Amino acid sequence: MSPIQFFAPIAYGALAAAVAIGAPEVVEALGFPPSLITSVLLGANVFLLGMLAQEMMTRRSQDAALAERIQRVQDVLIRQRTDMRSMQETVRAQGEAGPEGAAELETVVAEMRMLKTLVGQLSSRSAAAAKARPAAPVVSRQAPPSRPLTATEEDDYDDPIEPAYDDRELTDEEVILDEVREALNDDRVGLSLQPIMQLPSRRLSMYQCIAEIRTQEGTDIPAATYLPIAEQAGLLATINNMLLVRSVQFVRRMRRQRSQVGYVCEIVGETLRDRDFFSDFTAFMRENTDLAGHLHFQITQHDAYRLDAQTDQELAALGKLGFRFVMDKTTNLDLFVSDLSDKGFRYVKVEAPVLIEKLSKQADPRVLRRNLDHGAIDLMVDGIDKDAQLVRLLDFGVDFGQGALFGQPRPAEKRDIY
């Protein structure tokens, strides 16, 4: 019950009482004999009229809210019809392509099923988990780090563009959480890309895939803003799973355009532990081995060392098909390189401050680089913000770099990647 609904009857009751008390004088002034019954009836009428007016306002407000919900549902249905028309156009365009066109269409249908059914199930489970989970303080967390690859591209990356979202617009965590939930329900989760450069040449080699949350007004909420709030609300797995599907769709489109740039997509621990989704996703990737070598999956060192037997087997199966992995948030540099290499890890990613702190204490700053060479693993560094920092890192034999120095994340549709 809203405060207005609670206090309105009290106000109407006070007004009715005032009318009942003053009614005898009014009745007598009109030339009628004063009566207690008349006073009570007048007061009761005033109260009833007030309550009737309140009910009308409440109904009008509820009707407006219902109309808004209906409009949202209609918008979703329109998008679904648009998707269906796109599929029909794909059928017509590929009708003469023979078996290859049929296979492509089947892949598109499978992607749509994953996006519309699996993500829907995950949203329901995440909502249930959020209700059962006690509230926790929000801990600051950086945006998802980047992941490496081996492809190279001659295109120069544009100058960094500041994010369109202003943190001052949404300062209340509950408001941001509502925006995130609405974006998930209304399918307003897009894809942003951040460049990963080959060093020391600074040539574009790959892009980091990052989930992009848009408000109803079309404003982007930075990952650093929504991630900690979504994590404590139990929505991190849902966002990550949608990111995986979006990334697969985008990489396939780029493959058709013969782009040689690689893409790295994070798999968070919650997704790895979601047996239903992850089993279906790995099965889906086994049917799309043409993406191997172009799409890499990033897993934190913490999660990589704590995989259960089934998840470990599923990842190993993807590795045998040619998919490669990036070990992210690496803080322990005493690595079992041969074991990581056997499991399909081809990149080890370390935050710039962590690497500088640890290797600056070593007599030989390239000791990590030589150790990784035994397993054909490349060294990637995230969070490179300044040229002076990059010069220091190059002394360690770094292979790839990512950070504000090379460019901020930008929406995929606004980036020239061809």
Residue, then its C-alpha position, 0 to 999 in steps of 0.5 A: m500500500s502506498p503512503i497516499q492510499f494509507f493516509a487518504p482514508i484518514a484525511y477523508g475521515a477527518l474531513a467527514a468529522a469536521v462536516a458532521i460537527g459543523a453541520p448543525e450550524v449550517v442546517e440551522a442557518l438555512g432555516f432547518p431544524p438542527s438534527l444529529i442524524t442529518s449531521v452524521l449523514l452529511g459527514a458520511n456522504v463526504f467520507l464516501l465521496g472522498m473514498l470514491a474519488q480515491e478509488m477512481m484515481t487508484r484505478r486510473s493509475q493501475d490502468a496506466a501501469l497495465a497499459e505500459r506492461i501491455q505495450r512492453v509485451q507488444d514491443v517484445l512480440i514485434r521484435q520476435r516477429t521481426d526476428m521471424r521475418s529475418m529468418q524467412e528472408t534467410v530461408r529465401a536467400q539461402g534457398e538455392a545454396g543447397p546443403e550449406g544454406a540449410a546448415e546455416l539456417e539450422t545454425v541460426v535457428a539453434e542460436m535463436r532457441m538458445l537465446k530465447t529459451l535458455v536465457g529465459q530459464l536462467s532469468s527465472r533461476s537467477a530471480a529465485a536465487a536473488k530472493a533466497r540470497p541475503a543482501a550483501p554490500v556492493v564491492s567495487r569491481q573492474a570491468p571484465p578483462s580482455r582475452p588474446l588471440t593469434a590473428t592480426e589485422e592491419d586496421d588502425y583502431d580509432d581514438p578512444i571514445e568516452p562512454a555515453y553513460d554518465d555515472r551521475e545519472l544513476t546513483d541509486e543501486e536499486v535504480i540501476l538494478d531495475e534498469v538491468r532487470e528491465a534490459l534482460n526482460d526486454d532483450r536490451v543486452g548488446l555487445s561491446l568490443q575493446p581492442i587487444m593489441q599485439l605488442p610491441s607493434r601495437r597492431l590490432s589482433m583481437y577484441q574483448c567481448i563485453a555485455e552492453i546494458r542499455t536503458q530504455e532511453g538508449t543510454d549504456i550503463p558501464a560494466a564497472t557500474y552494473l557488474p557488482i550490482a548484478e552479481q549480488a542480485g544473482l543476475l551475473a550468470t544470466i548476463n554472461n550467458m547472453l553475452l556468450v550467445r551474442s558473441v557467437q552470433f557476432v563472430r559468425r557474422m564476421r566470419r562470413q565477411r572474412s574478418q581475421v580479427g579474433y574475439v575473446c568472451e568471458i565465462v564466469g564461474e556462475t556459468l561454469r557451475d550452471r549445469d543445464f546451460f553450460s552442457d547445452f552451450t558446449a554441445f552447441m559449440r561442438e556443432n560449430t567448430d568452424l568458430a574455433g581459432h576465432l572465438h576464445f573463452q576466458i576463465t579466471q585462475h580461481d575458477a580454472y583451478r577449481l573445476d569439477a570433473q564434468t566441467d573439466q571434461e567438457l572444456a577439454a573436449l572443446g580444447k580438442l576441437g580447436f577452441r582455446f582458453v585465456m586464464d584471466k586474473t592471474t595472481n599466482l605466477d608459479l604456473f604448471v605450464s604443461d598442464l595448462s597447455d594440455k587443457g587448451f590454455r594459450y594465453v595467461k592474462v595478468e593485470a598490469p600493476v600485479l605483473i609489474e609488482k611481481l616481476s620487478k622483484q625478479a633478478d630476470p624480468r623475463v623468467l615468466r615469459r620463458n616459462l610460458d614458452h615451454g607450453a606455447i602460451d602467450l602473455m597478455v596484460d590488462g589495465i594498461d593506461k599509460d605509455a610509461q607503464l607500457v614501456r616498463l611492461l615490454d621489458f617483461g616480454v609481454d605479447f598482448g596488451q589491453g587497456a585505456l591506452f589502446g581504446q575503451p569498449r565501444p558498441a560492436e555496431k559502431r566499430d569499424i572492424y573490417 
